[in-house]
């Protein structure tokens, strides 16, 4: 099998895309959490445990 060796520029671009994708996923998760809390309302924090 033949292996493809990436250049330093390609490795840097891949890492940048990975970081950007990770940040985008984190922002999306936080956005879903905030929207859920807004829709349910702040009363969810007052319930008995």
N, CA, C, O and CB atoms as a CASP TS submission, in Angstrom:
PFRMAT TS
TARGET T0000
AUTHOR 0000-0000-0000
METHOD Language model
MODEL 1
PARENT N/A
ATOM      1  N   UNK     1       0.832  -1.185   0.000  1.00  0.00           N
ATOM      2  CA  UNK     1       0.000   0.000   0.000  1.00  0.00           C
ATOM      3  C   UNK     1       0.873   1.244   0.000  1.00  0.00           C
ATOM      4  O   UNK     1       1.913   1.305   0.657  1.00  0.00           O
ATOM      5  CB  UNK     1      -0.945   0.000   1.206  1.00  0.00           C
ATOM      6  N   UNK     2       0.424   2.218  -0.746  1.00  0.00           N
ATOM      7  CA  UNK     2       1.159   3.463  -0.854  1.00  0.00           C
ATOM      8  C   UNK     2       0.599   4.484   0.128  1.00  0.00           C
ATOM      9  O   UNK     2      -0.612   4.696   0.181  1.00  0.00           O
ATOM     10  CB  UNK     2       1.102   4.003  -2.289  1.00  0.00           C
ATOM     11  N   UNK     3       1.464   5.110   0.898  1.00  0.00           N
ATOM     12  CA  UNK     3       1.038   6.120   1.859  1.00  0.00           C
ATOM     13  C   UNK     3       1.260   7.514   1.286  1.00  0.00           C
ATOM     14  O   UNK     3       2.252   7.788   0.611  1.00  0.00           O
ATOM     15  CB  UNK     3       1.793   5.957   3.192  1.00  0.00           C
ATOM     16  N   UNK     4       0.294   8.385   1.582  1.00  0.00           N
ATOM     17  CA  UNK     4       0.411   9.779   1.146  1.00  0.00           C
ATOM     18  C   UNK     4       0.979  10.578   2.305  1.00  0.00           C
ATOM     19  O   UNK     4       0.447  10.542   3.415  1.00  0.00           O
ATOM     20  CB  UNK     4      -0.975  10.362   0.678  1.00  0.00           C
ATOM     21  N   UNK     5       2.048  11.290   2.049  1.00  0.00           N
ATOM     22  CA  UNK     5       2.678  12.121   3.078  1.00  0.00           C
ATOM     23  C   UNK     5       2.232  13.568   2.877  1.00  0.00           C
ATOM     24  O   UNK     5       2.398  14.138   1.798  1.00  0.00           O
ATOM     25  CB  UNK     5       4.242  12.005   3.023  1.00  0.00           C
ATOM     26  N   UNK     6       1.666  14.147   3.925  1.00  0.00           N
ATOM     27  CA  UNK     6       1.176  15.518   3.842  1.00  0.00           C
ATOM     28  C   UNK     6       2.311  16.500   4.100  1.00  0.00           C
ATOM     29  O   UNK     6       3.225  16.231   4.880  1.00  0.00           O
ATOM     30  CB  UNK     6       0.030  15.747   4.842  1.00  0.00           C
ATOM     31  N   UNK     7       2.232  17.646   3.426  1.00  0.00           N
ATOM     32  CA  UNK     7       3.214  18.699   3.673  1.00  0.00           C
ATOM     33  C   UNK     7       2.846  19.409   4.972  1.00  0.00           C
ATOM     34  O   UNK     7       1.743  19.234   5.490  1.00  0.00           O
ATOM     35  CB  UNK     7       3.276  19.710   2.479  1.00  0.00           C
ATOM     36  N   UNK     8       3.757  20.196   5.486  1.00  0.00           N
ATOM     37  CA  UNK     8       3.503  20.939   6.723  1.00  0.00           C
ATOM     38  C   UNK     8       2.323  21.895   6.540  1.00  0.00           C
ATOM     39  O   UNK     8       1.528  22.087   7.460  1.00  0.00           O
ATOM     40  CB  UNK     8       4.765  21.722   7.154  1.00  0.00           C
ATOM     41  N   UNK     9       2.215  22.484   5.365  1.00  0.00           N
ATOM     42  CA  UNK     9       1.104  23.413   5.089  1.00  0.00           C
ATOM     43  C   UNK     9      -0.231  22.662   5.114  1.00  0.00           C
ATOM     44  O   UNK     9      -1.220  23.176   5.637  1.00  0.00           O
ATOM     45  CB  UNK     9       1.303  24.117   3.709  1.00  0.00           C
ATOM     46  N   UNK    10      -0.264  21.467   4.559  1.00  0.00           N
ATOM     47  CA  UNK    10      -1.487  20.671   4.560  1.00  0.00           C
ATOM     48  C   UNK    10      -1.852  20.222   5.975  1.00  0.00           C
ATOM     49  O   UNK    10      -3.028  20.202   6.338  1.00  0.00           O
ATOM     50  CB  UNK    10      -1.329  19.452   3.645  1.00  0.00           C
ATOM     51  N   UNK    11      -0.841  19.861   6.773  1.00  0.00           N
ATOM     52  CA  UNK    11      -1.095  19.472   8.162  1.00  0.00           C
ATOM     53  C   UNK    11      -1.649  20.648   8.958  1.00  0.00           C
ATOM     54  O   UNK    11      -2.558  20.476   9.771  1.00  0.00           O
ATOM     55  CB  UNK    11       0.191  18.946   8.820  1.00  0.00           C
ATOM     56  N   UNK    12      -1.108  21.836   8.729  1.00  0.00           N
ATOM     57  CA  UNK    12      -1.573  23.036   9.420  1.00  0.00           C
ATOM     58  C   UNK    12      -3.009  23.361   9.012  1.00  0.00           C
ATOM     59  O   UNK    12      -3.820  23.739   9.857  1.00  0.00           O
ATOM     60  CB  UNK    12      -0.644  24.230   9.118  1.00  0.00           C
ATOM     61  N   UNK    13      -3.329  23.219   7.730  1.00  0.00           N
ATOM     62  CA  UNK    13      -4.679  23.483   7.250  1.00  0.00           C
ATOM     63  C   UNK    13      -5.664  22.477   7.835  1.00  0.00           C
ATOM     64  O   UNK    13      -6.776  22.845   8.214  1.00  0.00           O
ATOM     65  CB  UNK    13      -4.723  23.441   5.717  1.00  0.00           C
ATOM     66  N   UNK    14      -5.261  21.208   7.911  1.00  0.00           N
ATOM     67  CA  UNK    14      -6.123  20.169   8.478  1.00  0.00           C
ATOM     68  C   UNK    14      -6.394  20.464   9.952  1.00  0.00           C
ATOM     69  O   UNK    14      -7.529  20.346  10.413  1.00  0.00           O
ATOM     70  CB  UNK    14      -5.477  18.769   8.314  1.00  0.00           C
ATOM     71  N   UNK    15      -5.354  20.846  10.687  1.00  0.00           N
ATOM     72  CA  UNK    15      -5.516  21.171  12.111  1.00  0.00           C
ATOM     73  C   UNK    15      -6.437  22.369  12.288  1.00  0.00           C
ATOM     74  O   UNK    15      -7.281  22.373  13.183  1.00  0.00           O
ATOM     75  CB  UNK    15      -4.149  21.456  12.764  1.00  0.00           C
ATOM     76  N   UNK    16      -6.285  23.382  11.449  1.00  0.00           N
ATOM     77  CA  UNK    16      -7.141  24.568  11.535  1.00  0.00           C
ATOM     78  C   UNK    16      -8.601  24.205  11.296  1.00  0.00           C
ATOM     79  O   UNK    16      -9.488  24.698  11.992  1.00  0.00           O
ATOM     80  CB  UNK    16      -6.692  25.632  10.523  1.00  0.00           C
ATOM     81  N   UNK    17      -8.849  23.351  10.323  1.00  0.00           N
ATOM     82  CA  UNK    17     -10.222  22.911  10.052  1.00  0.00           C
ATOM     83  C   UNK    17     -10.776  22.113  11.226  1.00  0.00           C
ATOM     84  O   UNK    17     -11.943  22.264  11.588  1.00  0.00           O
ATOM     85  CB  UNK    17     -10.275  22.066   8.767  1.00  0.00           C
ATOM     86  N   UNK    18      -9.951  21.273  11.813  1.00  0.00           N
ATOM     87  CA  UNK    18     -10.394  20.473  12.954  1.00  0.00           C
ATOM     88  C   UNK    18     -10.752  21.362  14.146  1.00  0.00           C
ATOM     89  O   UNK    18     -11.765  21.138  14.809  1.00  0.00           O
ATOM     90  CB  UNK    18      -9.305  19.469  13.353  1.00  0.00           C
ATOM     91  N   UNK    19      -9.932  22.353  14.411  1.00  0.00           N
ATOM     92  CA  UNK    19     -10.204  23.280  15.514  1.00  0.00           C
ATOM     93  C   UNK    19     -11.479  24.058  15.230  1.00  0.00           C
ATOM     94  O   UNK    19     -12.310  24.230  16.122  1.00  0.00           O
ATOM     95  CB  UNK    19      -9.015  24.249  15.728  1.00  0.00           C
ATOM     96  N   UNK    20     -11.642  24.528  14.006  1.00  0.00           N
ATOM     97  CA  UNK    20     -12.845  25.288  13.641  1.00  0.00           C
ATOM     98  C   UNK    20     -14.089  24.418  13.781  1.00  0.00           C
ATOM     99  O   UNK    20     -15.119  24.892  14.261  1.00  0.00           O
ATOM    100  CB  UNK    20     -12.732  25.828  12.198  1.00  0.00           C
ATOM    101  N   UNK    21     -14.011  23.169  13.374  1.00  0.00           N
ATOM    102  CA  UNK    21     -15.146  22.260  13.493  1.00  0.00           C
ATOM    103  C   UNK    21     -15.475  21.987  14.963  1.00  0.00           C
ATOM    104  O   UNK    21     -16.646  21.943  15.338  1.00  0.00           O
ATOM    105  CB  UNK    21     -14.855  20.942  12.760  1.00  0.00           C
ATOM    106  N   UNK    22     -14.460  21.807  15.781  1.00  0.00           N
ATOM    107  CA  UNK    22     -14.662  21.602  17.211  1.00  0.00           C
ATOM    108  C   UNK    22     -15.329  22.795  17.872  1.00  0.00           C
ATOM    109  O   UNK    22     -16.240  22.633  18.683  1.00  0.00           O
ATOM    110  CB  UNK    22     -13.344  21.318  17.885  1.00  0.00           C
ATOM    111  N   UNK    23     -14.875  23.989  17.526  1.00  0.00           N
ATOM    112  CA  UNK    23     -15.477  25.208  18.077  1.00  0.00           C
ATOM    113  C   UNK    23     -16.921  25.336  17.622  1.00  0.00           C
ATOM    114  O   UNK    23     -17.794  25.683  18.417  1.00  0.00           O
ATOM    115  CB  UNK    23     -14.674  26.456  17.655  1.00  0.00           C
ATOM    116  N   UNK    24     -17.182  25.058  16.345  1.00  0.00           N
ATOM    117  CA  UNK    24     -18.548  25.141  15.825  1.00  0.00           C
ATOM    118  C   UNK    24     -19.474  24.158  16.545  1.00  0.00           C
ATOM    119  O   UNK    24     -20.611  24.505  16.865  1.00  0.00           O
ATOM    120  CB  UNK    24     -18.560  24.867  14.313  1.00  0.00           C
ATOM    121  N   UNK    25     -19.000  22.941  16.801  1.00  0.00           N
ATOM    122  CA  UNK    25     -19.816  21.957  17.518  1.00  0.00           C
ATOM    123  C   UNK    25     -20.089  22.387  18.953  1.00  0.00           C
ATOM    124  O   UNK    25     -21.195  22.200  19.460  1.00  0.00           O
ATOM    125  CB  UNK    25     -19.129  20.597  17.511  1.00  0.00           C
ATOM    126  N   UNK    26     -19.084  22.962  19.609  1.00  0.00           N
ATOM    127  CA  UNK    26     -19.259  23.442  20.980  1.00  0.00           C
ATOM    128  C   UNK    26     -20.272  24.581  21.025  1.00  0.00           C
ATOM    129  O   UNK    26     -21.125  24.617  21.912  1.00  0.00           O
ATOM    130  CB  UNK    26     -17.912  23.904  21.568  1.00  0.00           C
ATOM    131  N   UNK    27     -20.185  25.502  20.086  1.00  0.00           N
ATOM    132  CA  UNK    27     -21.135  26.623  20.026  1.00  0.00           C
ATOM    133  C   UNK    27     -22.540  26.095  19.770  1.00  0.00           C
ATOM    134  O   UNK    27     -23.496  26.585  20.372  1.00  0.00           O
ATOM    135  CB  UNK    27     -20.729  27.637  18.920  1.00  0.00           C
ATOM    136  N   UNK    28     -22.684  25.126  18.906  1.00  0.00           N
ATOM    137  CA  UNK    28     -23.995  24.546  18.614  1.00  0.00           C
ATOM    138  C   UNK    28     -24.583  23.875  19.854  1.00  0.00           C
ATOM    139  O   UNK    28     -25.774  24.019  20.131  1.00  0.00           O
ATOM    140  CB  UNK    28     -23.887  23.531  17.464  1.00  0.00           C
ATOM    141  N   UNK    29     -23.762  23.150  20.595  1.00  0.00           N
ATOM    142  CA  UNK    29     -24.235  22.496  21.819  1.00  0.00           C
ATOM    143  C   UNK    29     -24.696  23.523  22.843  1.00  0.00           C
ATOM    144  O   UNK    29     -25.744  23.353  23.466  1.00  0.00           O
ATOM    145  CB  UNK    29     -23.132  21.615  22.420  1.00  0.00           C
ATOM    146  N   UNK    30     -23.920  24.587  23.022  1.00  0.00           N
ATOM    147  CA  UNK    30     -24.303  25.650  23.958  1.00  0.00           C
ATOM    148  C   UNK    30     -25.579  26.333  23.487  1.00  0.00           C
ATOM    149  O   UNK    30     -26.444  26.653  24.301  1.00  0.00           O
ATOM    150  CB  UNK    30     -23.166  26.686  24.106  1.00  0.00           C
ATOM    151  N   UNK    31     -25.705  26.555  22.203  1.00  0.00           N
ATOM    152  CA  UNK    31     -26.909  27.189  21.652  1.00  0.00           C
ATOM    153  C   UNK    31     -28.139  26.322  21.923  1.00  0.00           C
ATOM    154  O   UNK    31     -29.175  26.841  22.339  1.00  0.00           O
ATOM    155  CB  UNK    31     -26.749  27.431  20.129  1.00  0.00           C
ATOM    156  N   UNK    32     -28.042  25.021  21.698  1.00  0.00           N
ATOM    157  CA  UNK    32     -29.164  24.121  21.983  1.00  0.00           C
ATOM    158  C   UNK    32     -29.522  24.153  23.466  1.00  0.00           C
ATOM    159  O   UNK    32     -30.700  24.153  23.824  1.00  0.00           O
ATOM    160  CB  UNK    32     -28.825  22.683  21.552  1.00  0.00           C
ATOM    161  N   UNK    33     -28.509  24.178  24.325  1.00  0.00           N
ATOM    162  CA  UNK    33     -28.748  24.218  25.768  1.00  0.00           C
ATOM    163  C   UNK    33     -29.486  25.503  26.145  1.00  0.00           C
ATOM    164  O   UNK    33     -30.472  25.461  26.881  1.00  0.00           O
ATOM    165  CB  UNK    33     -27.413  24.115  26.547  1.00  0.00           C
ATOM    166  N   UNK    34     -29.014  26.635  25.647  1.00  0.00           N
ATOM    167  CA  UNK    34     -29.634  27.927  25.966  1.00  0.00           C
ATOM    168  C   UNK    34     -31.060  27.984  25.446  1.00  0.00           C
ATOM    169  O   UNK    34     -31.955  28.432  26.162  1.00  0.00           O
ATOM    170  CB  UNK    34     -28.812  29.084  25.377  1.00  0.00           C
ATOM    171  N   UNK    35     -31.291  27.547  24.230  1.00  0.00           N
ATOM    172  CA  UNK    35     -32.641  27.556  23.668  1.00  0.00           C
ATOM    173  C   UNK    35     -33.563  26.653  24.483  1.00  0.00           C
ATOM    174  O   UNK    35     -34.721  27.003  24.711  1.00  0.00           O
ATOM    175  CB  UNK    35     -32.618  27.105  22.192  1.00  0.00           C
ATOM    176  N   UNK    36     -33.074  25.515  24.920  1.00  0.00           N
ATOM    177  CA  UNK    36     -33.880  24.609  25.737  1.00  0.00           C
ATOM    178  C   UNK    36     -34.255  25.264  27.058  1.00  0.00           C
ATOM    179  O   UNK    36     -35.410  25.190  27.476  1.00  0.00           O
ATOM    180  CB  UNK    36     -33.126  23.297  25.993  1.00  0.00           C
ATOM    181  N   UNK    37     -33.305  25.900  27.714  1.00  0.00           N
ATOM    182  CA  UNK    37     -33.576  26.571  28.986  1.00  0.00           C
ATOM    183  C   UNK    37     -34.578  27.709  28.773  1.00  0.00           C
ATOM    184  O   UNK    37     -35.460  27.919  29.607  1.00  0.00           O
ATOM    185  CB  UNK    37     -32.261  27.112  29.611  1.00  0.00           C
ATOM    186  N   UNK    38     -34.452  28.433  27.683  1.00  0.00           N
ATOM    187  CA  UNK    38     -35.385  29.533  27.403  1.00  0.00           C
ATOM    188  C   UNK    38     -36.783  28.988  27.160  1.00  0.00           C
ATOM    189  O   UNK    38     -37.758  29.547  27.663  1.00  0.00           O
ATOM    190  CB  UNK    38     -34.913  30.356  26.183  1.00  0.00           C
ATOM    191  N   UNK    39     -36.899  27.904  26.394  1.00  0.00           N
ATOM    192  CA  UNK    39     -38.227  27.342  26.089  1.00  0.00           C
ATOM    193  C   UNK    39     -38.884  26.738  27.326  1.00  0.00           C
ATOM    194  O   UNK    39     -40.088  26.904  27.524  1.00  0.00           O
ATOM    195  CB  UNK    39     -38.115  26.277  24.996  1.00  0.00           C
ATOM    196  N   UNK    40     -38.118  26.044  28.157  1.00  0.00           N
ATOM    197  CA  UNK    40     -38.673  25.431  29.361  1.00  0.00           C
ATOM    198  C   UNK    40     -38.945  26.510  30.402  1.00  0.00           C
ATOM    199  O   UNK    40     -39.934  26.441  31.132  1.00  0.00           O
ATOM    200  CB  UNK    40     -37.711  24.353  29.929  1.00  0.00           C
ATOM    201  N   UNK    41     -38.081  27.490  30.467  1.00  0.00           N
ATOM    202  CA  UNK    41     -38.249  28.576  31.410  1.00  0.00           C
ATOM    203  C   UNK    41     -37.326  28.438  32.600  1.00  0.00           C
ATOM    204  O   UNK    41     -36.812  27.354  32.875  1.00  0.00           O
ATOM    205  CB  UNK    41     -39.672  28.644  31.873  1.00  0.00           C
ATOM    206  N   UNK    42     -37.117  29.526  33.298  1.00  0.00           N
ATOM    207  CA  UNK    42     -36.203  29.495  34.440  1.00  0.00           C
ATOM    208  C   UNK    42     -36.770  28.694  35.623  1.00  0.00           C
ATOM    209  O   UNK    42     -36.028  28.393  36.558  1.00  0.00           O
ATOM    210  CB  UNK    42     -35.889  30.918  34.886  1.00  0.00           C
ATOM    211  N   UNK    43     -38.046  28.346  35.607  1.00  0.00           N
ATOM    212  CA  UNK    43     -38.650  27.581  36.675  1.00  0.00           C
ATOM    213  C   UNK    43     -38.070  26.190  36.834  1.00  0.00           C
ATOM    214  O   UNK    43     -38.272  25.553  37.868  1.00  0.00           O
ATOM    215  CB  UNK    43     -40.102  27.482  36.448  1.00  0.00           C
ATOM    216  N   UNK    44     -37.359  25.712  35.838  1.00  0.00           N
ATOM    217  CA  UNK    44     -36.771  24.379  35.927  1.00  0.00           C
ATOM    218  C   UNK    44     -35.753  24.298  37.060  1.00  0.00           C
ATOM    219  O   UNK    44     -35.523  23.220  37.608  1.00  0.00           O
ATOM    220  CB  UNK    44     -36.112  24.000  34.602  1.00  0.00           C
ATOM    221  N   UNK    45     -35.141  25.427  37.415  1.00  0.00           N
ATOM    222  CA  UNK    45     -34.148  25.443  38.480  1.00  0.00           C
ATOM    223  C   UNK    45     -34.783  25.441  39.857  1.00  0.00           C
ATOM    224  O   UNK    45     -34.091  25.190  40.844  1.00  0.00           O
ATOM    225  CB  UNK    45     -33.255  26.646  38.335  1.00  0.00           C
ATOM    226  N   UNK    46     -36.106  25.717  39.959  1.00  0.00           N
ATOM    227  CA  UNK    46     -36.798  25.805  41.237  1.00  0.00           C
ATOM    228  C   UNK    46     -37.463  24.506  41.656  1.00  0.00           C
ATOM    229  O   UNK    46     -38.087  24.451  42.716  1.00  0.00           O
ATOM    230  CB  UNK    46     -37.821  26.885  41.179  1.00  0.00           C
ATOM    231  N   UNK    47     -37.345  23.462  40.852  1.00  0.00           N
ATOM    232  CA  UNK    47     -38.050  22.215  41.179  1.00  0.00           C
ATOM    233  C   UNK    47     -37.364  21.470  42.324  1.00  0.00           C
ATOM    234  O   UNK    47     -36.163  21.611  42.552  1.00  0.00           O
ATOM    235  CB  UNK    47     -38.132  21.309  39.940  1.00  0.00           C
ATOM    236  N   UNK    48     -38.151  20.684  43.025  1.00  0.00           N
ATOM    237  CA  UNK    48     -37.608  19.913  44.145  1.00  0.00           C
ATOM    238  C   UNK    48     -36.802  18.729  43.614  1.00  0.00           C
ATOM    239  O   UNK    48     -37.142  18.136  42.591  1.00  0.00           O
ATOM    240  CB  UNK    48     -38.747  19.422  45.082  1.00  0.00           C
ATOM    241  N   UNK    49     -35.753  18.406  44.314  1.00  0.00           N
ATOM    242  CA  UNK    49     -34.914  17.292  43.884  1.00  0.00           C
ATOM    243  C   UNK    49     -35.054  16.125  44.803  1.00  0.00           C
ATOM    244  O   UNK    49     -34.416  15.093  44.593  1.00  0.00           O
ATOM    245  CB  UNK    49     -33.472  17.705  43.803  1.00  0.00           C
TER
END
